[in-house]
Amino acid sequence: MKKLISILTLISISLTLISEDLVVDVRTTDEWNQGHLSSAKRIEWQEISEIQDLDVKKDNKIILYCRSGNRAEKAKVILNNLGYINVINAGSLLEAKILVGDVIEK
């Protein structure tokens, strides 16, 4: 029984951590409309500072993606300069899909 409780506790903690993750597509509206991760929010990289308007803590995991990872890296630098400490450049849409374990929707 003790082992079962431990496993259930771990699953609960994992789900809580996952629910606090924020996935952000930093591509254009046209690119977004061609397909994006179902869990993603869209904020173009040049406007990434708008993330401050959301209820995102500075230590929450923020996962960024774009077409190749270039714009996601620019957005990551901006967020790091704003004090966000757990920002990940996932690279492309397909790389982010694998990392996050999500599906692409249109």
PyMOL commands that place a pseudoatom at each C-alpha (Angstrom):
pseudoatom trace, name=CA, resn=MET, resi=1, chain=A, elem=C, hetatm=0, pos=[0.000, 0.000, 0.000]
pseudoatom trace, name=CA, resn=LYS, resi=2, chain=A, elem=C, hetatm=0, pos=[2.828, 2.378, 0.851]
pseudoatom trace, name=CA, resn=LYS, resi=3, chain=A, elem=C, hetatm=0, pos=[4.317, 1.905, -2.617]
pseudoatom trace, name=CA, resn=LEU, resi=4, chain=A, elem=C, hetatm=0, pos=[0.955, 2.618, -4.292]
pseudoatom trace, name=CA, resn=ILE, resi=5, chain=A, elem=C, hetatm=0, pos=[0.592, 5.877, -2.398]
pseudoatom trace, name=CA, resn=SER, resi=6, chain=A, elem=C, hetatm=0, pos=[4.104, 6.909, -3.401]
pseudoatom trace, name=CA, resn=ILE, resi=7, chain=A, elem=C, hetatm=0, pos=[3.400, 6.220, -7.075]
pseudoatom trace, name=CA, resn=LEU, resi=8, chain=A, elem=C, hetatm=0, pos=[0.091, 8.102, -6.942]
pseudoatom trace, name=CA, resn=THR, resi=9, chain=A, elem=C, hetatm=0, pos=[1.806, 11.032, -5.243]
pseudoatom trace, name=CA, resn=LEU, resi=10, chain=A, elem=C, hetatm=0, pos=[4.500, 11.103, -7.921]
pseudoatom trace, name=CA, resn=ILE, resi=11, chain=A, elem=C, hetatm=0, pos=[1.892, 11.047, -10.692]
pseudoatom trace, name=CA, resn=SER, resi=12, chain=A, elem=C, hetatm=0, pos=[-0.003, 13.876, -9.022]
pseudoatom trace, name=CA, resn=ILE, resi=13, chain=A, elem=C, hetatm=0, pos=[3.147, 15.981, -8.660]
pseudoatom trace, name=CA, resn=SER, resi=14, chain=A, elem=C, hetatm=0, pos=[4.090, 15.314, -12.298]
pseudoatom trace, name=CA, resn=LEU, resi=15, chain=A, elem=C, hetatm=0, pos=[0.662, 16.358, -13.535]
pseudoatom trace, name=CA, resn=THR, resi=16, chain=A, elem=C, hetatm=0, pos=[0.825, 19.535, -11.474]
pseudoatom trace, name=CA, resn=LEU, resi=17, chain=A, elem=C, hetatm=0, pos=[4.216, 20.419, -12.921]
pseudoatom trace, name=CA, resn=ILE, resi=18, chain=A, elem=C, hetatm=0, pos=[3.047, 19.690, -16.453]
pseudoatom trace, name=CA, resn=SER, resi=19, chain=A, elem=C, hetatm=0, pos=[-0.050, 21.850, -16.038]
pseudoatom trace, name=CA, resn=GLU, resi=20, chain=A, elem=C, hetatm=0, pos=[2.159, 24.796, -15.074]
pseudoatom trace, name=CA, resn=ASP, resi=21, chain=A, elem=C, hetatm=0, pos=[4.249, 24.465, -18.249]
pseudoatom trace, name=CA, resn=LEU, resi=22, chain=A, elem=C, hetatm=0, pos=[3.508, 27.025, -20.923]
pseudoatom trace, name=CA, resn=VAL, resi=23, chain=A, elem=C, hetatm=0, pos=[4.028, 26.148, -24.573]
pseudoatom trace, name=CA, resn=VAL, resi=24, chain=A, elem=C, hetatm=0, pos=[4.388, 29.161, -26.856]
pseudoatom trace, name=CA, resn=ASP, resi=25, chain=A, elem=C, hetatm=0, pos=[4.404, 29.213, -30.644]
pseudoatom trace, name=CA, resn=VAL, resi=26, chain=A, elem=C, hetatm=0, pos=[6.387, 32.323, -31.635]
pseudoatom trace, name=CA, resn=ARG, resi=27, chain=A, elem=C, hetatm=0, pos=[5.550, 32.087, -35.363]
pseudoatom trace, name=CA, resn=THR, resi=28, chain=A, elem=C, hetatm=0, pos=[3.272, 34.296, -37.455]
pseudoatom trace, name=CA, resn=THR, resi=29, chain=A, elem=C, hetatm=0, pos=[-0.496, 33.915, -37.661]
pseudoatom trace, name=CA, resn=ASP, resi=30, chain=A, elem=C, hetatm=0, pos=[-0.194, 32.362, -41.137]
pseudoatom trace, name=CA, resn=GLU, resi=31, chain=A, elem=C, hetatm=0, pos=[2.247, 29.737, -39.852]
pseudoatom trace, name=CA, resn=TRP, resi=32, chain=A, elem=C, hetatm=0, pos=[0.024, 29.070, -36.818]
pseudoatom trace, name=CA, resn=ASN, resi=33, chain=A, elem=C, hetatm=0, pos=[-2.976, 28.521, -39.096]
pseudoatom trace, name=CA, resn=GLN, resi=34, chain=A, elem=C, hetatm=0, pos=[-1.044, 25.866, -41.038]
pseudoatom trace, name=CA, resn=GLY, resi=35, chain=A, elem=C, hetatm=0, pos=[-0.699, 23.820, -37.839]
pseudoatom trace, name=CA, resn=HIS, resi=36, chain=A, elem=C, hetatm=0, pos=[0.322, 24.231, -34.208]
pseudoatom trace, name=CA, resn=LEU, resi=37, chain=A, elem=C, hetatm=0, pos=[0.495, 22.236, -30.992]
pseudoatom trace, name=CA, resn=SER, resi=38, chain=A, elem=C, hetatm=0, pos=[-2.910, 21.904, -29.376]
pseudoatom trace, name=CA, resn=SER, resi=39, chain=A, elem=C, hetatm=0, pos=[-1.563, 23.080, -26.008]
pseudoatom trace, name=CA, resn=ALA, resi=40, chain=A, elem=C, hetatm=0, pos=[0.274, 26.113, -27.411]
pseudoatom trace, name=CA, resn=LYS, resi=41, chain=A, elem=C, hetatm=0, pos=[-0.490, 29.776, -27.108]
pseudoatom trace, name=CA, resn=ARG, resi=42, chain=A, elem=C, hetatm=0, pos=[0.658, 32.045, -29.935]
pseudoatom trace, name=CA, resn=ILE, resi=43, chain=A, elem=C, hetatm=0, pos=[2.788, 35.073, -29.220]
pseudoatom trace, name=CA, resn=GLU, resi=44, chain=A, elem=C, hetatm=0, pos=[5.057, 36.258, -32.035]
pseudoatom trace, name=CA, resn=TRP, resi=45, chain=A, elem=C, hetatm=0, pos=[8.668, 36.445, -30.933]
pseudoatom trace, name=CA, resn=GLN, resi=46, chain=A, elem=C, hetatm=0, pos=[8.825, 40.245, -31.263]
pseudoatom trace, name=CA, resn=GLU, resi=47, chain=A, elem=C, hetatm=0, pos=[5.901, 40.519, -28.826]
pseudoatom trace, name=CA, resn=ILE, resi=48, chain=A, elem=C, hetatm=0, pos=[7.059, 37.845, -26.362]
pseudoatom trace, name=CA, resn=SER, resi=49, chain=A, elem=C, hetatm=0, pos=[7.270, 40.395, -23.527]
pseudoatom trace, name=CA, resn=GLU, resi=50, chain=A, elem=C, hetatm=0, pos=[3.444, 40.280, -23.529]
pseudoatom trace, name=CA, resn=ILE, resi=51, chain=A, elem=C, hetatm=0, pos=[3.844, 37.035, -21.608]
pseudoatom trace, name=CA, resn=GLN, resi=52, chain=A, elem=C, hetatm=0, pos=[4.081, 39.294, -18.559]
pseudoatom trace, name=CA, resn=ASP, resi=53, chain=A, elem=C, hetatm=0, pos=[0.335, 39.946, -19.000]
pseudoatom trace, name=CA, resn=LEU, resi=54, chain=A, elem=C, hetatm=0, pos=[-0.339, 36.242, -18.381]
pseudoatom trace, name=CA, resn=ASP, resi=55, chain=A, elem=C, hetatm=0, pos=[-0.177, 34.669, -14.935]
pseudoatom trace, name=CA, resn=VAL, resi=56, chain=A, elem=C, hetatm=0, pos=[3.223, 33.080, -15.515]
pseudoatom trace, name=CA, resn=LYS, resi=57, chain=A, elem=C, hetatm=0, pos=[5.680, 32.848, -12.653]
pseudoatom trace, name=CA, resn=LYS, resi=58, chain=A, elem=C, hetatm=0, pos=[9.317, 33.607, -13.378]
pseudoatom trace, name=CA, resn=ASP, resi=59, chain=A, elem=C, hetatm=0, pos=[10.291, 29.991, -12.597]
pseudoatom trace, name=CA, resn=ASN, resi=60, chain=A, elem=C, hetatm=0, pos=[7.523, 28.250, -14.580]
pseudoatom trace, name=CA, resn=LYS, resi=61, chain=A, elem=C, hetatm=0, pos=[8.718, 26.194, -17.522]
pseudoatom trace, name=CA, resn=ILE, resi=62, chain=A, elem=C, hetatm=0, pos=[8.161, 28.039, -20.809]
pseudoatom trace, name=CA, resn=ILE, resi=63, chain=A, elem=C, hetatm=0, pos=[8.672, 25.986, -23.955]
pseudoatom trace, name=CA, resn=LEU, resi=64, chain=A, elem=C, hetatm=0, pos=[9.129, 27.967, -27.165]
pseudoatom trace, name=CA, resn=TYR, resi=65, chain=A, elem=C, hetatm=0, pos=[9.054, 26.791, -30.766]
pseudoatom trace, name=CA, resn=CYS, resi=66, chain=A, elem=C, hetatm=0, pos=[9.007, 28.225, -34.288]
pseudoatom trace, name=CA, resn=ARG, resi=67, chain=A, elem=C, hetatm=0, pos=[9.955, 26.918, -37.735]
pseudoatom trace, name=CA, resn=SER, resi=68, chain=A, elem=C, hetatm=0, pos=[13.622, 26.205, -37.085]
pseudoatom trace, name=CA, resn=GLY, resi=69, chain=A, elem=C, hetatm=0, pos=[14.380, 27.390, -33.544]
pseudoatom trace, name=CA, resn=ASN, resi=70, chain=A, elem=C, hetatm=0, pos=[15.895, 30.721, -34.602]
pseudoatom trace, name=CA, resn=ARG, resi=71, chain=A, elem=C, hetatm=0, pos=[12.967, 32.930, -33.557]
pseudoatom trace, name=CA, resn=ALA, resi=72, chain=A, elem=C, hetatm=0, pos=[12.395, 30.786, -30.465]
pseudoatom trace, name=CA, resn=GLU, resi=73, chain=A, elem=C, hetatm=0, pos=[15.994, 31.503, -29.433]
pseudoatom trace, name=CA, resn=LYS, resi=74, chain=A, elem=C, hetatm=0, pos=[15.458, 35.259, -29.878]
pseudoatom trace, name=CA, resn=ALA, resi=75, chain=A, elem=C, hetatm=0, pos=[12.314, 35.025, -27.730]
pseudoatom trace, name=CA, resn=LYS, resi=76, chain=A, elem=C, hetatm=0, pos=[14.214, 32.973, -25.130]
pseudoatom trace, name=CA, resn=VAL, resi=77, chain=A, elem=C, hetatm=0, pos=[16.867, 35.675, -24.807]
pseudoatom trace, name=CA, resn=ILE, resi=78, chain=A, elem=C, hetatm=0, pos=[14.165, 38.321, -24.307]
pseudoatom trace, name=CA, resn=LEU, resi=79, chain=A, elem=C, hetatm=0, pos=[12.414, 36.225, -21.648]
pseudoatom trace, name=CA, resn=ASN, resi=80, chain=A, elem=C, hetatm=0, pos=[15.697, 35.499, -19.858]
pseudoatom trace, name=CA, resn=ASN, resi=81, chain=A, elem=C, hetatm=0, pos=[16.401, 39.245, -19.790]
pseudoatom trace, name=CA, resn=LEU, resi=82, chain=A, elem=C, hetatm=0, pos=[12.932, 39.754, -18.241]
pseudoatom trace, name=CA, resn=GLY, resi=83, chain=A, elem=C, hetatm=0, pos=[13.865, 37.334, -15.446]
pseudoatom trace, name=CA, resn=TYR, resi=84, chain=A, elem=C, hetatm=0, pos=[12.240, 34.094, -16.637]
pseudoatom trace, name=CA, resn=ILE, resi=85, chain=A, elem=C, hetatm=0, pos=[14.658, 31.357, -15.622]
pseudoatom trace, name=CA, resn=ASN, resi=86, chain=A, elem=C, hetatm=0, pos=[13.180, 28.140, -17.027]
pseudoatom trace, name=CA, resn=VAL, resi=87, chain=A, elem=C, hetatm=0, pos=[12.825, 28.890, -20.742]
pseudoatom trace, name=CA, resn=ILE, resi=88, chain=A, elem=C, hetatm=0, pos=[13.436, 26.145, -23.292]
pseudoatom trace, name=CA, resn=ASN, resi=89, chain=A, elem=C, hetatm=0, pos=[13.967, 26.553, -27.021]
pseudoatom trace, name=CA, resn=ALA, resi=90, chain=A, elem=C, hetatm=0, pos=[12.309, 23.390, -28.375]
pseudoatom trace, name=CA, resn=GLY, resi=91, chain=A, elem=C, hetatm=0, pos=[13.293, 24.212, -31.951]
pseudoatom trace, name=CA, resn=SER, resi=92, chain=A, elem=C, hetatm=0, pos=[10.777, 23.434, -34.682]
pseudoatom trace, name=CA, resn=LEU, resi=93, chain=A, elem=C, hetatm=0, pos=[7.102, 22.493, -34.459]
pseudoatom trace, name=CA, resn=LEU, resi=94, chain=A, elem=C, hetatm=0, pos=[7.952, 18.809, -34.967]
pseudoatom trace, name=CA, resn=GLU, resi=95, chain=A, elem=C, hetatm=0, pos=[10.716, 18.884, -32.350]
pseudoatom trace, name=CA, resn=ALA, resi=96, chain=A, elem=C, hetatm=0, pos=[8.356, 20.595, -29.899]
pseudoatom trace, name=CA, resn=LYS, resi=97, chain=A, elem=C, hetatm=0, pos=[5.681, 17.977, -30.645]
pseudoatom trace, name=CA, resn=ILE, resi=98, chain=A, elem=C, hetatm=0, pos=[8.091, 15.231, -29.582]
pseudoatom trace, name=CA, resn=LEU, resi=99, chain=A, elem=C, hetatm=0, pos=[9.359, 17.131, -26.542]
pseudoatom trace, name=CA, resn=VAL, resi=100, chain=A, elem=C, hetatm=0, pos=[5.911, 18.038, -25.246]
pseudoatom trace, name=CA, resn=GLY, resi=101, chain=A, elem=C, hetatm=0, pos=[4.142, 14.868, -26.387]
pseudoatom trace, name=CA, resn=ASP, resi=102, chain=A, elem=C, hetatm=0, pos=[1.348, 16.859, -27.965]
pseudoatom trace, name=CA, resn=VAL, resi=103, chain=A, elem=C, hetatm=0, pos=[-0.573, 16.724, -31.234]
pseudoatom trace, name=CA, resn=ILE, resi=104, chain=A, elem=C, hetatm=0, pos=[-0.575, 19.166, -34.124]
pseudoatom trace, name=CA, resn=GLU, resi=105, chain=A, elem=C, hetatm=0, pos=[-3.912, 20.732, -34.949]
pseudoatom trace, name=CA, resn=LYS, resi=106, chain=A, elem=C, hetatm=0, pos=[-5.078, 23.208, -37.573]
for i in range(1, 106): cmd.bond("trace and resi %d" % i, "trace and resi %d" % (i + 1))
show_as sticks, trace
zoom trace
